[in-house]
Amino acid sequence: MINKVKLARLEKSLTQSELAELTNVTRQTIGLIEKGQYNPSLKLCLDIAQVLNKTLDDLFWEVGS
Amino acid sequence: MIKTWIRFLLPSDEYKEQKIVYYMAESFVLLFLSSIVLLALSRFTQLDMTISTFALIGVGSIYITVRYSLSGIEYTNLSSKKEFKKERKTTLVQSLIFGGIFTVLSSIFINLPTNSTDWLSMVAQFLLVSFLMYLLTFLSLVRSYKKNKDLLDDE
């Protein structure tokens, strides 16, 4: 799944470890999500969106799909 | 949160949890097929009940352990060479401790060494168990390290 999590995380100046800690997952999980190798649950998507002050559309909606 | 009594066996991280559930499900299918094979064999040969049960336990537990170790999800935060080296040393010590405990317990429950041959086989068992444990955890360490490095920040 293509997403903009990495971009939003860098905008907030957060490291993968910090985002992982704030969303109660491992750094590996964040890395996998950013690389599009793991599709997170809706709950985790919401947690990430809340931490990054974004909406689900901002992070996970693919324009033109 | 999904309500299941198996939750106490699962980690809190959802990716890791999902992977482990998959491995458990795969292990169940293997166990089911193995049971059918053993059942079919029991019609033609005289199978020892204890050995058959141990074989089934072995199939289930070894499969999950190997899959988990090789998937690289055990050491989720490991990404630097320094951390890798430190963890490798810890792994060696843990493997030796595990090998020691395993050998002592198996000697107590199976038979205590009485002659030099028994002592020799006890030492051989300790070395073998420690080596296998180290090999498995080392492989897990390497796989986790590689996986984490690939997922590292690019900045």
Backbone of each chain as ProteinMPNN parsed JSONL, in Angstrom:
{"seq_chain_A": "MINKVKLARLEKSLTQSELAELTNVTRQTIGLIEKGQYNPSLKLCLDIAQVLNKTLDDLFWEVGS", "coords_chain_A": {"N_chain_A": [[0.846, -1.199, 0.0], [0.687, 2.104, -1.002], [1.772, 4.97, 0.725], [1.865, 8.062, 2.682], [3.263, 8.233, 5.011], [5.956, 8.395, 5.841], [6.759, 10.87, 4.829], [5.058, 12.62, 6.235], [5.904, 12.07, 8.793], [8.538, 12.997, 8.737], [8.006, 15.689, 8.359], [7.055, 16.345, 10.843], [9.338, 16.096, 12.231], [10.036, 13.652, 13.456], [11.574, 10.598, 14.548], [11.769, 7.208, 13.298], [11.767, 5.483, 15.461], [10.695, 7.1, 17.493], [8.108, 7.603, 16.525], [7.203, 5.014, 16.525], [7.202, 4.444, 19.241], [5.28, 6.261, 20.145], [3.011, 5.229, 18.982], [2.761, 2.736, 19.979], [3.938, 0.467, 18.719], [6.474, -1.58, 17.096], [9.672, -0.383, 15.892], [10.322, -1.651, 13.574], [7.857, -2.289, 12.495], [6.871, 0.262, 11.832], [8.766, 0.95, 9.886], [8.192, -0.998, 7.953], [5.587, -0.242, 7.241], [6.028, 2.293, 6.155], [7.543, 1.603, 3.947], [5.659, 0.36, 2.49], [5.251, -2.317, 2.824], [3.696, -3.515, 4.66], [0.329, -3.65, 5.537], [-1.295, -1.693, 7.707], [-3.608, -2.076, 10.522], [-6.89, -0.58, 10.803], [-7.083, 0.716, 13.206], [-4.404, 1.179, 13.898], [-3.695, 2.817, 11.766], [-5.267, 5.051, 12.376], [-4.126, 5.779, 14.829], [-1.543, 6.497, 13.991], [-2.167, 8.613, 12.277], [-3.293, 10.42, 14.104], [-1.104, 11.0, 15.795], [0.581, 12.211, 13.966], [-0.845, 14.411, 13.285], [-2.591, 14.387, 11.047], [-5.055, 13.524, 8.497], [-6.737, 10.436, 7.698], [-7.053, 10.327, 4.965], [-5.049, 12.099, 4.119], [-2.77, 10.615, 4.635], [-3.128, 7.973, 3.649], [-4.687, 7.858, 1.347], [-4.844, 7.199, -2.089], [-4.321, 9.262, -4.713], [-6.095, 9.407, -7.736], [-6.523, 6.742, -7.913]], "CA_chain_A": [[0.0, 0.0, 0.0], [1.456, 3.352, -1.062], [1.298, 5.92, 1.737], [2.733, 9.237, 2.887], [3.61, 8.245, 6.438], [7.333, 8.86, 6.024], [6.772, 12.317, 4.555], [4.391, 13.288, 7.36], [6.763, 11.893, 9.97], [9.672, 13.912, 8.601], [7.454, 17.042, 8.568], [6.932, 16.513, 12.304], [10.684, 15.853, 12.774], [10.045, 12.477, 14.337], [12.309, 9.438, 14.026], [10.93, 5.999, 13.254], [11.663, 4.974, 16.842], [9.771, 7.961, 18.254], [6.741, 7.333, 16.055], [6.873, 3.665, 16.996], [6.898, 4.53, 20.671], [4.014, 6.992, 20.32], [1.874, 4.44, 18.482], [2.824, 1.418, 20.645], [4.358, -0.647, 17.867], [7.934, -1.602, 17.011], [10.257, 0.431, 14.824], [10.259, -2.48, 12.367], [6.497, -2.145, 11.937], [6.815, 1.584, 11.188], [9.583, 0.833, 8.669], [7.445, -1.809, 6.977], [4.447, 0.561, 6.769], [6.568, 3.352, 5.293], [7.997, 1.01, 2.683], [4.496, -0.24, 1.836], [5.345, -3.774, 2.904], [2.71, -4.014, 5.626], [-0.893, -2.858, 5.608], [-1.698, -1.644, 9.119], [-5.046, -2.124, 10.836], [-7.499, 0.755, 10.828], [-6.758, 1.321, 14.505], [-3.03, 1.704, 13.832], [-3.736, 3.958, 10.829], [-5.813, 6.191, 13.131], [-3.11, 6.182, 15.819], [-0.468, 7.194, 13.265], [-2.732, 9.889, 11.794], [-3.44, 11.315, 15.259], [0.226, 11.436, 16.238], [1.171, 13.081, 12.94], [-1.812, 15.495, 13.022], [-3.063, 14.268, 9.668], [-6.252, 12.698, 8.369], [-6.447, 9.163, 7.014], [-6.922, 10.654, 3.539], [-3.715, 12.691, 3.901], [-1.704, 9.606, 4.727], [-3.301, 6.68, 2.981], [-5.507, 7.89, 0.128], [-4.05, 7.296, -3.321], [-4.991, 10.116, -5.698], [-6.153, 8.833, -9.076], [-6.749, 5.285, -7.904]], "C_chain_A": [[0.882, 1.251, 0.0], [0.898, 4.314, -0.003], [2.303, 7.056, 1.929], [3.163, 9.351, 4.349], [5.008, 8.823, 6.656], [7.436, 10.385, 5.866], [6.188, 13.094, 5.742], [5.242, 13.184, 8.622], [7.937, 12.868, 9.918], [9.239, 15.366, 8.793], [7.377, 17.37, 10.05], [8.275, 16.338, 13.012], [10.732, 14.716, 13.788], [10.903, 11.378, 13.708], [11.343, 8.248, 13.983], [10.707, 5.461, 14.666], [10.658, 5.785, 17.656], [8.321, 7.708, 17.845], [6.273, 5.955, 16.543], [6.453, 3.69, 18.458], [5.541, 5.192, 20.905], [2.8, 6.191, 19.858], [1.869, 3.004, 19.031], [3.078, 0.246, 19.704], [5.893, -0.645, 17.828], [8.394, -0.722, 15.846], [10.196, -0.323, 13.492], [8.896, -2.321, 11.683], [6.355, -0.805, 11.216], [7.587, 1.552, 9.866], [8.853, 0.076, 7.57], [6.27, -1.024, 6.391], [4.948, 1.618, 5.784], [7.016, 2.821, 3.935], [6.852, 0.343, 1.913], [4.522, -1.756, 1.859], [4.398, -4.377, 3.942], [1.513, -3.079, 5.649], [-1.397, -2.834, 7.042], [-3.21, -1.735, 9.3], [-5.581, -0.695, 10.857], [-7.145, 1.479, 12.125], [-5.348, 1.922, 14.471], [-2.947, 2.894, 12.87], [-4.211, 5.21, 11.554], [-4.806, 6.711, 14.149], [-2.001, 6.995, 15.147], [-0.955, 8.578, 12.82], [-2.85, 10.895, 12.933], [-2.097, 11.869, 15.712], [0.819, 12.445, 15.257], [0.283, 14.281, 12.581], [-2.271, 15.526, 11.569], [-4.373, 13.491, 9.653], [-5.85, 11.396, 7.661], [-6.244, 9.403, 5.519], [-5.522, 11.198, 3.228], [-2.642, 11.615, 3.802], [-1.881, 8.414, 3.801], [-4.114, 6.716, 1.68], [-4.628, 8.06, -1.104], [-4.83, 8.104, -4.352], [-4.932, 9.445, -7.07], [-6.36, 7.343, -9.101], [-8.238, 4.985, -7.853]], "O_chain_A": [[1.717, 1.434, 0.886], [-0.317, 4.446, 0.138], [3.423, 7.02, 1.419], [3.398, 10.451, 4.851], [5.215, 9.643, 7.55], [8.093, 11.075, 6.645], [6.755, 14.091, 6.188], [5.287, 14.116, 9.425], [8.288, 13.487, 10.922], [9.997, 16.18, 9.32], [7.6, 18.507, 10.465], [8.352, 16.42, 14.238], [11.38, 14.811, 14.831], [10.952, 11.244, 12.486], [10.254, 8.287, 14.556], [9.605, 5.039, 15.019], [9.867, 5.225, 18.415], [7.429, 7.611, 18.687], [5.116, 5.765, 16.916], [5.482, 3.046, 18.857], [4.756, 4.751, 21.744], [1.68, 6.451, 20.299], [1.073, 2.169, 18.601], [2.507, -0.831, 19.869], [6.53, 0.198, 18.458], [7.621, -0.373, 14.954], [10.041, 0.278, 12.429], [8.804, -2.232, 10.459], [5.79, -0.739, 10.124], [7.115, 2.065, 8.851], [8.893, 0.462, 6.401], [5.986, -1.122, 5.197], [4.367, 1.813, 4.717], [6.887, 3.494, 2.913], [7.055, -0.177, 0.816], [3.896, -2.409, 1.024], [4.312, -5.597, 4.083], [1.664, -1.863, 5.766], [-1.877, -3.851, 7.544], [-3.982, -1.505, 8.37], [-4.818, 0.269, 10.921], [-6.935, 2.692, 12.138], [-5.127, 3.033, 14.954], [-2.223, 3.857, 13.124], [-3.647, 6.291, 11.383], [-4.646, 7.92, 14.319], [-1.576, 8.032, 15.655], [-0.25, 9.576, 12.966], [-2.549, 12.076, 12.76], [-1.967, 13.064, 15.979], [1.473, 13.408, 15.658], [0.613, 15.065, 11.691], [-2.326, 16.588, 10.949], [-4.759, 12.881, 10.65], [-4.759, 11.288, 7.102], [-5.392, 8.781, 4.885], [-4.895, 10.826, 2.235], [-1.726, 11.703, 2.984], [-0.913, 7.904, 3.236], [-4.214, 5.702, 0.99], [-3.777, 8.948, -1.158], [-5.886, 7.67, -4.811], [-3.88, 8.981, -7.511], [-6.376, 6.73, -10.169], [-8.633, 3.819, -7.838]]}, "seq_chain_B": "MIKTWIRFLLPSDEYKEQKIVYYMAESFVLLFLSSIVLLALSRFTQLDMTISTFALIGVGSIYITVRYSLSGIEYTNLSSKKEFKKERKTTLVQSLIFGGIFTVLSSIFINLPTNSTDWLSMVAQFLLVSFLMYLLTFLSLVRSYKKNKDLLDDE", "coords_chain_B": {"N_chain_B": [[-9.943, -4.65, 19.899], [-9.233, -8.053, 19.396], [-10.948, -10.7, 20.906], [-9.506, -13.374, 22.411], [-8.458, -16.432, 23.906], [-5.886, -17.082, 23.47], [-4.377, -14.895, 23.512], [-2.444, -14.306, 25.469], [-0.17, -15.469, 24.553], [0.66, -13.951, 22.521], [2.439, -11.153, 21.017], [2.384, -7.542, 21.682], [2.742, -5.887, 19.53], [1.274, -5.275, 16.404], [2.044, -6.217, 13.809], [3.923, -8.21, 14.325], [2.302, -9.866, 15.849], [0.388, -10.659, 13.94], [2.004, -12.125, 12.174], [2.87, -14.23, 13.85], [0.446, -15.474, 14.402], [-0.169, -16.416, 11.832], [1.928, -18.288, 11.536], [1.256, -20.076, 13.529], [-1.165, -21.01, 12.534], [-0.293, -22.245, 10.172], [1.284, -24.2, 11.297], [-0.688, -25.669, 12.59], [-2.051, -26.784, 10.393], [-0.021, -28.419, 9.368], [0.301, -30.13, 11.558], [-2.195, -31.37, 11.577], [-2.13, -32.732, 9.114], [0.078, -34.381, 9.613], [-0.952, -35.91, 11.689], [-2.91, -37.36, 10.341], [-1.294, -38.868, 8.63], [0.132, -40.374, 10.535], [-1.977, -41.755, 11.652], [-2.813, -43.294, 9.494], [-0.502, -44.824, 9.152], [-0.521, -46.248, 11.512], [-2.317, -48.219, 11.074], [-1.056, -50.093, 9.59], [1.397, -50.583, 10.749], [2.987, -51.134, 13.981], [2.808, -48.596, 15.944], [4.603, -46.737, 18.355], [2.996, -45.184, 20.966], [3.957, -43.122, 22.62], [6.221, -42.19, 21.241], [5.019, -41.329, 18.849], [3.397, -39.254, 19.806], [5.334, -37.476, 20.79], [6.585, -36.914, 18.384], [4.606, -35.494, 17.042], [4.324, -33.274, 18.741], [6.849, -32.252, 18.392], [6.862, -31.597, 15.627], [4.964, -29.509, 15.545], [5.983, -27.557, 17.423], [8.68, -27.138, 16.631], [8.369, -26.247, 13.999], [7.033, -23.73, 14.301], [8.948, -22.365, 15.847], [11.228, -22.314, 14.143], [10.22, -20.958, 11.873], [9.559, -18.501, 13.04], [12.072, -17.643, 13.916], [13.514, -17.41, 11.523], [12.141, -15.433, 10.225], [12.906, -12.924, 10.939], [11.749, -11.256, 12.84], [12.242, -11.184, 15.469], [14.194, -9.578, 16.805], [13.359, -6.603, 16.907], [14.25, -3.946, 17.109], [16.878, -3.772, 16.462], [19.555, -2.419, 14.718], [22.09, -1.351, 14.307], [25.632, -1.98, 13.838], [27.061, -2.162, 16.184], [25.097, -2.73, 18.121], [24.347, -5.178, 17.13], [26.669, -6.771, 17.505], [26.831, -6.726, 20.289], [24.459, -7.982, 20.996], [24.954, -10.449, 19.907], [26.89, -11.52, 21.571], [25.423, -11.7, 23.951], [23.566, -13.569, 23.13], [25.166, -15.837, 22.828], [25.918, -16.381, 25.474], [23.373, -16.826, 26.588], [22.615, -19.09, 25.148], [24.445, -20.988, 26.081], [23.693, -21.102, 28.76], [21.079, -22.054, 28.46], [21.651, -24.536, 27.281], [23.017, -25.749, 29.399], [21.037, -25.836, 31.457], [19.109, -27.431, 30.191], [20.553, -29.834, 29.819], [21.107, -30.586, 32.471], [18.498, -30.89, 33.527], [17.473, -32.897, 31.806], [19.188, -34.965, 32.491], [18.485, -35.401, 35.141], [15.797, -36.219, 34.904], [15.882, -38.342, 33.052], [18.305, -40.151, 33.169], [20.777, -40.215, 35.691], [24.269, -39.501, 35.295], [26.515, -42.203, 35.632], [28.854, -43.493, 34.972], [31.997, -42.969, 33.152], [31.378, -42.864, 30.426], [28.72, -42.029, 30.414], [29.036, -39.477, 31.465], [30.519, -38.318, 29.478], [28.725, -38.392, 27.332], [26.895, -36.667, 28.37], [28.242, -34.247, 28.395], [28.591, -34.006, 25.647], [25.94, -33.758, 24.875], [25.302, -31.333, 26.096], [26.974, -29.594, 24.65], [25.97, -29.935, 22.057], [23.232, -29.164, 22.282], [23.554, -26.514, 23.135], [24.926, -25.49, 20.936], [23.034, -25.814, 18.843], [20.989, -24.184, 19.783], [22.305, -21.744, 19.818], [22.866, -21.474, 17.104], [20.296, -21.221, 15.994], [19.342, -18.863, 17.272], [21.293, -17.112, 16.453], [20.923, -17.081, 13.683], [18.391, -15.935, 13.659], [19.033, -13.464, 14.682], [20.721, -12.423, 12.664], [18.934, -12.357, 10.506], [17.017, -10.562, 11.499], [18.563, -8.275, 11.819], [19.348, -7.703, 9.169], [16.837, -7.29, 7.997], [15.888, -5.085, 9.481], [17.817, -3.186, 8.825], [17.296, -2.755, 6.138], [14.943, -1.426, 6.392], [15.512, 0.934, 7.51], [15.629, 4.519, 8.169], [16.12, 6.745, 5.425], [17.288, 9.17, 5.601]], "CA_chain_B": [[-9.083, -5.785, 20.209], [-9.883, -9.348, 19.191], [-10.947, -11.472, 22.154], [-9.121, -14.77, 22.262], [-7.696, -16.872, 25.087], [-4.496, -17.289, 23.081], [-3.731, -13.58, 23.519], [-1.278, -14.257, 26.366], [1.0, -15.965, 23.824], [0.943, -13.046, 21.402], [3.04, -9.867, 21.374], [1.459, -6.403, 21.544], [2.931, -5.286, 18.206], [0.299, -5.948, 15.529], [2.698, -6.923, 12.699], [4.497, -9.414, 14.912], [1.165, -10.7, 16.244], [-0.184, -11.241, 12.725], [2.949, -13.13, 11.679], [2.85, -15.401, 14.734], [-0.838, -16.167, 14.185], [-0.002, -17.16, 10.571], [2.798, -19.451, 11.771], [0.479, -21.038, 14.326], [-2.147, -21.612, 11.632], [0.459, -23.162, 9.285], [1.679, -25.323, 12.141], [-1.885, -26.482, 12.818], [-2.302, -27.572, 9.169], [1.008, -29.456, 9.35], [-0.032, -31.09, 12.621], [-3.368, -32.103, 11.114], [-1.671, -33.668, 8.076], [0.938, -35.367, 10.273], [-1.827, -36.819, 12.447], [-3.54, -38.264, 9.372], [-0.244, -39.8, 8.19], [0.381, -41.297, 11.645], [-3.181, -42.611, 11.782], [-2.748, -44.267, 8.39], [0.62, -45.724, 9.447], [-0.864, -47.109, 12.645], [-3.146, -49.357, 10.588], [-0.177, -51.107, 8.984], [2.532, -50.895, 11.626], [2.702, -50.922, 15.407], [3.492, -47.352, 16.333], [4.674, -46.449, 19.783], [2.14, -44.021, 21.257], [4.775, -42.035, 23.181], [7.048, -41.631, 20.164], [4.123, -40.615, 17.928], [2.976, -37.999, 20.435], [6.498, -36.59, 20.797], [6.82, -36.493, 16.998], [3.614, -34.451, 16.736], [4.704, -32.068, 19.503], [8.053, -31.751, 17.718], [6.482, -30.966, 14.35], [4.293, -28.239, 15.833], [6.808, -26.538, 18.083], [9.877, -26.819, 15.834], [7.951, -25.449, 12.846], [6.78, -22.344, 14.72], [10.213, -21.769, 16.288], [12.09, -22.055, 12.982], [9.598, -19.904, 11.06], [9.684, -17.253, 13.797], [13.484, -17.237, 13.941], [13.979, -17.039, 10.189], [11.363, -14.327, 9.657], [13.559, -11.657, 11.277], [10.874, -10.383, 13.632], [12.541, -11.354, 16.894], [14.911, -8.404, 17.33], [12.738, -5.568, 16.079], [14.886, -2.62, 17.175], [18.309, -3.926, 16.2], [19.889, -1.933, 13.372], [23.498, -0.93, 14.148], [26.645, -3.038, 13.959], [27.426, -2.24, 17.608], [24.002, -3.455, 18.791], [24.407, -6.551, 16.631], [27.773, -7.462, 18.181], [26.475, -6.856, 21.703], [23.399, -8.984, 21.075], [25.561, -11.743, 19.566], [27.544, -12.009, 22.801], [24.347, -12.08, 24.865], [22.99, -14.79, 22.573], [26.08, -16.941, 23.127], [25.793, -16.686, 26.908], [22.034, -17.399, 26.8], [22.603, -20.45, 24.585], [25.193, -21.854, 27.004], [22.848, -21.281, 29.955], [19.981, -22.942, 28.058], [22.241, -25.866, 27.108], [23.313, -26.258, 30.737], [19.783, -26.165, 32.15], [18.506, -28.554, 29.473], [21.327, -31.043, 30.094], [20.909, -30.964, 33.883], [17.129, -31.387, 33.7], [17.299, -34.204, 31.133], [19.916, -35.967, 33.274], [17.69, -35.704, 36.343], [14.561, -36.941, 34.569], [16.116, -39.577, 32.295], [19.192, -40.936, 34.045], [21.961, -39.496, 36.165], [25.475, -40.191, 34.832], [27.147, -43.055, 36.653], [30.221, -43.834, 34.566], [32.655, -41.964, 32.309], [30.656, -42.771, 29.143], [27.536, -41.195, 30.678], [29.503, -38.097, 31.634], [30.948, -37.864, 28.15], [27.531, -38.119, 26.527], [26.255, -35.492, 28.967], [28.984, -33.083, 27.872], [28.27, -33.925, 24.216], [24.571, -33.236, 24.795], [25.381, -29.907, 26.451], [27.568, -28.863, 23.525], [25.058, -30.002, 20.91], [22.042, -28.338, 22.55], [23.997, -25.112, 23.148], [25.252, -25.107, 19.558], [21.785, -25.69, 18.067], [20.288, -22.997, 20.297], [23.058, -20.573, 19.351], [22.685, -21.398, 15.655], [18.956, -20.708, 15.727], [19.229, -17.457, 17.689], [22.199, -16.324, 15.612], [20.222, -16.904, 12.404], [17.322, -14.978, 13.913], [19.705, -12.173, 14.856], [21.179, -11.977, 11.353], [17.752, -12.037, 9.696], [16.413, -9.343, 12.051], [19.493, -7.174, 11.527], [19.231, -7.387, 7.731], [15.495, -6.755, 7.748], [15.813, -3.744, 10.067], [18.684, -2.273, 8.062], [16.575, -2.417, 4.906], [13.8, -0.559, 6.71], [16.0, 2.146, 8.182], [15.435, 5.829, 7.541], [17.101, 7.07, 4.381], [17.9, 10.481, 5.866]], "C_chain_B": [[-9.856, -7.1, 20.052], [-9.784, -10.163, 20.478], [-10.597, -12.921, 21.865], [-8.268, -15.192, 23.456], [-6.213, -17.062, 24.767], [-3.676, -15.994, 23.17], [-2.462, -13.532, 24.381], [-0.006, -14.759, 25.679], [1.469, -14.98, 22.75], [1.563, -11.725, 21.85], [2.063, -8.708, 21.157], [1.582, -5.751, 20.166], [2.094, -6.033, 17.166], [0.929, -6.708, 14.352], [3.243, -8.266, 13.175], [3.373, -10.411, 15.272], [0.575, -11.425, 15.027], [0.694, -12.371, 12.185], [2.875, -14.412, 12.518], [1.549, -16.191, 14.563], [-0.774, -16.991, 12.886], [0.817, -18.43, 10.796], [2.074, -20.526, 12.568], [-0.521, -21.768, 13.439], [-1.466, -22.614, 10.695], [0.85, -24.416, 10.062], [0.492, -26.252, 12.396], [-2.169, -27.367, 11.6], [-1.298, -28.717, 9.076], [0.721, -30.548, 10.374], [-1.192, -31.978, 12.207], [-2.963, -33.167, 10.085], [-0.794, -34.771, 8.679], [0.108, -36.388, 11.046], [-2.482, -37.829, 11.518], [-2.53, -39.321, 8.899], [0.023, -40.842, 9.283], [-0.778, -42.283, 11.838], [-3.172, -43.703, 10.713], [-1.648, -45.296, 8.658], [0.262, -46.717, 10.552], [-1.714, -48.312, 12.237], [-2.262, -50.47, 10.039], [1.001, -51.49, 9.877], [2.139, -50.664, 13.086], [3.504, -49.713, 15.869], [3.475, -47.197, 17.848], [3.937, -45.133, 20.045], [2.978, -42.824, 21.745], [5.593, -41.356, 22.087], [6.191, -40.805, 19.201], [3.717, -39.265, 18.506], [4.122, -36.993, 20.446], [6.777, -36.052, 19.389], [5.868, -35.355, 16.632], [3.949, -33.148, 17.466], [5.909, -31.41, 18.825], [7.72, -31.007, 16.439], [5.901, -29.574, 14.598], [5.229, -27.189, 16.382], [8.044, -26.157, 17.265], [9.501, -25.941, 14.644], [7.775, -23.977, 13.221], [8.092, -21.655, 15.099], [11.101, -21.39, 15.108], [11.529, -20.914, 12.126], [9.77, -18.535, 11.729], [11.123, -16.739, 13.73], [13.949, -16.74, 12.577], [13.242, -15.837, 9.586], [11.974, -12.963, 9.984], [12.695, -10.711, 12.084], [11.187, -10.454, 15.126], [13.203, -10.111, 17.5], [14.48, -7.181, 16.516], [13.457, -4.214, 16.078], [16.376, -2.636, 16.848], [18.667, -3.413, 14.801], [21.337, -1.487, 13.198], [24.437, -2.104, 14.393], [27.006, -3.272, 15.434], [26.373, -3.056, 18.384], [24.038, -4.932, 18.414], [25.475, -7.367, 17.375], [27.444, -7.722, 19.651], [25.45, -7.988, 21.88], [23.947, -10.39, 20.794], [26.232, -12.368, 20.793], [26.487, -12.498, 23.793], [23.743, -13.414, 24.45], [23.844, -16.009, 22.912], [25.946, -17.374, 24.585], [24.447, -17.368, 27.188], [21.962, -18.838, 26.292], [23.32, -21.42, 25.503], [24.372, -22.133, 28.271], [21.714, -22.257, 29.638], [20.487, -24.38, 27.939], [22.514, -26.52, 28.447], [22.057, -26.708, 31.457], [19.134, -27.401, 31.518], [19.213, -29.869, 29.824], [21.105, -31.523, 31.534], [19.518, -31.566, 34.081], [16.937, -32.75, 33.037], [18.052, -35.303, 31.879], [19.112, -36.378, 34.499], [16.492, -36.586, 35.992], [14.803, -38.254, 33.825], [17.06, -40.506, 33.073], [20.43, -40.142, 34.431], [23.217, -40.231, 35.705], [26.147, -40.978, 35.956], [28.59, -43.427, 36.268], [30.777, -42.779, 33.599], [31.948, -41.784, 30.964], [29.436, -41.87, 29.292], [27.929, -39.723, 30.782], [29.884, -37.485, 30.292], [29.736, -37.52, 27.28], [26.775, -36.903, 27.064], [26.929, -34.211, 28.458], [28.656, -32.875, 26.391], [26.873, -33.34, 24.018], [24.546, -31.733, 25.082], [25.897, -29.086, 25.266], [26.616, -28.81, 22.328], [23.848, -29.079, 21.096], [22.414, -26.851, 22.513], [24.273, -24.629, 21.727], [23.987, -24.881, 18.728], [21.014, -24.431, 18.475], [20.973, -21.729, 19.776], [22.84, -20.367, 17.853], [21.337, -20.757, 15.306], [18.833, -19.225, 16.098], [20.149, -16.562, 16.854], [21.543, -16.05, 14.249], [19.116, -15.858, 12.542], [17.888, -13.554, 14.016], [20.117, -11.588, 13.504], [19.991, -11.539, 10.494], [17.108, -10.729, 10.177], [17.259, -8.129, 11.685], [19.357, -6.73, 10.073], [17.896, -6.715, 7.427], [15.392, -5.319, 8.258], [16.657, -2.735, 9.296], [18.005, -1.821, 6.772], [15.454, -1.41, 5.158], [14.212, 0.759, 7.358], [15.636, 3.415, 7.425], [16.488, 6.064, 6.48], [17.867, 8.348, 4.715], [19.181, 10.356, 6.682]], "O_chain_B": [[-10.987, -7.229, 20.521], [-8.711, -10.306, 21.065], [-11.324, -13.61, 21.15], [-7.458, -14.413, 23.958], [-5.386, -17.187, 25.67], [-2.467, -15.986, 22.94], [-1.519, -12.807, 24.064], [1.101, -14.51, 26.155], [2.53, -15.152, 22.15], [1.254, -11.229, 22.933], [1.028, -8.884, 20.515], [0.632, -5.131, 19.687], [2.181, -7.256, 17.05], [0.399, -7.74, 13.939], [3.059, -9.301, 12.536], [3.481, -11.613, 15.033], [0.3, -12.624, 15.07], [0.201, -13.428, 11.793], [2.825, -15.521, 11.985], [1.554, -17.422, 14.579], [-1.26, -18.121, 12.84], [0.459, -19.507, 10.317], [2.245, -21.721, 12.328], [-0.712, -22.977, 13.564], [-1.993, -23.7, 10.453], [0.761, -25.535, 9.558], [0.646, -27.473, 12.415], [-2.488, -28.548, 11.744], [-1.664, -29.846, 8.748], [0.877, -31.737, 10.094], [-1.182, -33.184, 12.451], [-3.38, -34.323, 10.16], [-0.905, -35.939, 8.308], [0.422, -37.578, 11.058], [-2.601, -39.007, 11.855], [-2.857, -40.502, 8.782], [0.127, -42.036, 9.002], [-0.584, -43.46, 12.14], [-3.477, -44.865, 10.981], [-1.834, -46.489, 8.421], [0.686, -47.872, 10.528], [-1.811, -49.295, 12.971], [-2.653, -51.637, 10.019], [1.536, -52.594, 9.769], [1.098, -50.076, 13.38], [4.701, -49.797, 16.142], [2.483, -47.483, 18.519], [4.222, -44.109, 19.423], [2.748, -41.682, 21.347], [5.656, -40.13, 22.006], [6.587, -39.715, 18.788], [3.694, -38.258, 17.799], [3.927, -35.813, 20.154], [7.155, -34.892, 19.219], [6.266, -34.379, 15.997], [3.869, -32.062, 16.891], [5.983, -30.188, 18.701], [8.233, -29.914, 16.196], [6.288, -28.597, 13.956], [5.277, -26.065, 15.882], [8.415, -24.984, 17.212], [10.223, -25.001, 14.313], [8.299, -23.089, 12.548], [8.325, -20.506, 14.725], [11.658, -20.293, 15.066], [12.265, -20.02, 11.708], [10.084, -17.544, 11.07], [11.359, -15.55, 13.515], [14.692, -15.763, 12.487], [13.663, -15.292, 8.565], [11.605, -11.957, 9.378], [12.881, -9.496, 12.025], [10.485, -9.861, 15.945], [12.816, -9.654, 18.575], [15.152, -6.782, 15.565], [13.29, -3.425, 15.148], [17.049, -1.611, 16.953], [18.142, -3.915, 13.807], [21.78, -1.265, 12.071], [24.088, -3.08, 15.058], [27.224, -4.403, 15.87], [26.703, -3.935, 19.18], [23.799, -5.813, 19.241], [25.226, -8.49, 17.814], [27.736, -8.79, 20.187], [25.561, -8.822, 22.779], [23.478, -11.38, 21.355], [26.151, -13.575, 21.019], [26.628, -13.562, 24.395], [23.448, -14.271, 25.283], [23.322, -17.074, 23.24], [25.871, -18.564, 24.892], [24.381, -18.353, 27.922], [21.336, -19.696, 26.914], [22.866, -22.549, 25.692], [24.36, -23.252, 28.784], [21.416, -23.16, 30.42], [19.852, -25.318, 28.421], [22.271, -27.715, 28.618], [22.001, -27.811, 32.001], [18.671, -28.299, 32.221], [18.567, -30.882, 30.09], [20.936, -32.718, 31.779], [19.368, -32.611, 34.715], [16.324, -33.648, 33.614], [17.606, -36.45, 31.901], [19.062, -37.556, 34.854], [16.204, -37.565, 36.68], [14.01, -39.186, 33.953], [16.628, -41.542, 33.578], [21.047, -39.481, 33.596], [23.241, -41.462, 35.718], [26.321, -40.484, 37.07], [29.435, -43.647, 37.136], [30.092, -41.81, 33.273], [31.92, -40.679, 30.422], [29.146, -41.051, 28.42], [27.245, -38.844, 30.258], [29.616, -36.317, 30.012], [29.719, -36.502, 26.588], [26.101, -36.199, 26.312], [26.262, -33.227, 28.136], [28.469, -31.748, 25.931], [26.646, -32.534, 23.116], [23.863, -30.968, 24.403], [25.346, -28.04, 24.923], [26.476, -27.775, 21.675], [23.485, -28.319, 20.199], [21.693, -26.035, 21.94], [23.908, -23.514, 21.355], [23.876, -23.892, 18.004], [20.467, -23.715, 17.636], [20.317, -20.777, 19.354], [22.654, -19.242, 17.389], [21.25, -19.879, 14.448], [18.286, -18.431, 15.332], [19.827, -15.405, 16.583], [21.602, -14.934, 13.733], [18.927, -15.012, 11.668], [17.308, -12.59, 13.515], [19.892, -10.409, 13.233], [20.03, -10.495, 9.843], [16.704, -9.894, 9.367], [16.734, -7.088, 11.292], [19.264, -5.537, 9.783], [17.827, -5.718, 6.708], [14.876, -4.442, 7.565], [16.267, -1.578, 9.133], [18.12, -0.665, 6.366], [15.066, -0.65, 4.271], [13.37, 1.586, 7.708], [15.374, 3.396, 6.222], [17.628, 5.624, 6.625], [18.953, 8.586, 4.186], [19.818, 11.363, 6.99]]}, "name": "protein", "num_of_chains": 2, "seq": "MINKVKLARLEKSLTQSELAELTNVTRQTIGLIEKGQYNPSLKLCLDIAQVLNKTLDDLFWEVGSMIKTWIRFLLPSDEYKEQKIVYYMAESFVLLFLSSIVLLALSRFTQLDMTISTFALIGVGSIYITVRYSLSGIEYTNLSSKKEFKKERKTTLVQSLIFGGIFTVLSSIFINLPTNSTDWLSMVAQFLLVSFLMYLLTFLSLVRSYKKNKDLLDDE"}
